[in-house]
């Protein structure tokens, strides 16, 4: 059984403790091995801008199987982490 002890603490100390707890949770989410990934998929245009290449190069790489992609309905999307991992190989 957990014990709850209520005490009066200054507001700035409470805020500091809350910030620290949030920081620790955010760090845990970004740690290796964490399966929670909230990175949204990106478009072909966004990928070409990020990589500094033309959209035609993205299309060519996609057709050759050099980079992974997936469909959301009829739209083609890319997972940036997967694309970068594929390009490192």
Buried (B, 14 or more C-beta within 10 A) or exposed (E): EEEEEEEEEEEEEEEEEEEEEEEEEEEEEEEEEEEEEEEEBBBBEBBBEEBEEEEEBBEEBBEEEBBEBEEEEEEBBBBBEBBEEBEEE
